[in-house]
Amino acid sequence: MDISLEPELERFVEAKVREGGFASPADVVRSALEMWKAQEELTPEDIEELRADLALAVEQARSGQSTPLDMQEIRDEVRRLRGAK
């Protein structure tokens, strides 16, 4: 399959590869399509469950029951999980 992108999207894809999160432009597009597919497969029940989880998380944060996120640790975990595919 051969596709063409608007220059802005092409620069975005190229930047994602340069940043090291993806091995190739095809990997960037594949990842985006997988996320899009997963989003479309969400049922109303899934969305309601996510909303309930989010409401609980917000309440816990407001009451001091949360800890700051370590963004580098999260990035490392995502990269590790991507490599496990």
C-alpha atoms as one frame of an Amber mdcrd trajectory, in Angstrom:
protein
   0.000   0.000   0.000   1.320   3.403  -0.912  -0.049   6.490   0.823   0.731
  10.169   0.753   0.393  12.590   3.631  -0.011  16.310   3.926   3.383  17.949
   4.612   2.438  18.689   8.241   1.572  15.042   8.916   4.659  13.865   7.073
   6.854  16.078   9.300   5.046  14.727  12.365   5.707  11.112  11.330   9.349
  11.853  10.534   9.776  13.553  13.927   8.386  10.499  15.717  10.951   8.292
  13.958  13.788  10.755  14.736  12.778  10.835  18.411  13.444   7.106  18.549
  10.003   5.885  19.531   9.494   4.167  16.177  11.800   2.340  13.800  10.143
   3.558  10.604   7.342   5.712   9.221   5.336   2.524   8.665   5.583   1.787
  12.411   4.195   5.251  13.231   1.250   4.818  10.874   0.611   1.253  12.083
   0.563   2.413  15.711  -1.838   5.259  14.903  -4.172   2.903  13.053  -4.095
   0.396  15.919  -5.067   3.146  18.380  -7.845   4.331  16.069  -9.153   0.773
  15.693  -9.082   0.212  19.466 -10.935   3.474  20.022 -13.662   2.494  17.562
 -14.065  -0.870  19.277 -14.925   0.714  22.633 -18.450  -0.126  23.712 -20.678
   2.300  25.642 -20.022   0.108  28.698 -16.249   0.469  28.189 -16.594   4.239
  28.003 -18.758   4.344  31.125 -16.196   2.216  32.988 -13.403   4.556  31.881
 -15.412   7.565  33.070 -15.985   5.931  36.456 -12.276   5.089  36.766 -11.359
   8.651  35.825 -13.802  10.120  38.353 -12.299   7.905  41.072  -8.758   8.929
  40.092  -9.672  12.621  40.173 -11.258  12.230  43.603  -8.201  10.374  44.906
  -5.903  13.077  43.555  -7.994  15.826  45.159  -7.887  14.059  48.505  -4.104
  13.561  48.362  -4.217   9.820  47.703  -2.035   9.970  44.594   1.652  10.272
  43.787   3.329  12.251  41.000   3.926  10.402  37.739   7.454   9.646  36.602
   7.151  10.408  32.886  10.528   8.878  32.024   9.504   5.648  33.730   6.247
   5.662  31.755   8.082   6.250  28.457  10.512   3.430  29.237   7.618   1.073
  30.018   5.833   1.972  26.767   9.016   1.343  24.787   9.501  -1.960  26.594
   5.934  -3.003  25.819   6.280  -1.971  22.164   9.383  -4.120  21.900   7.543
  -7.108  23.361   5.092  -7.277  20.429
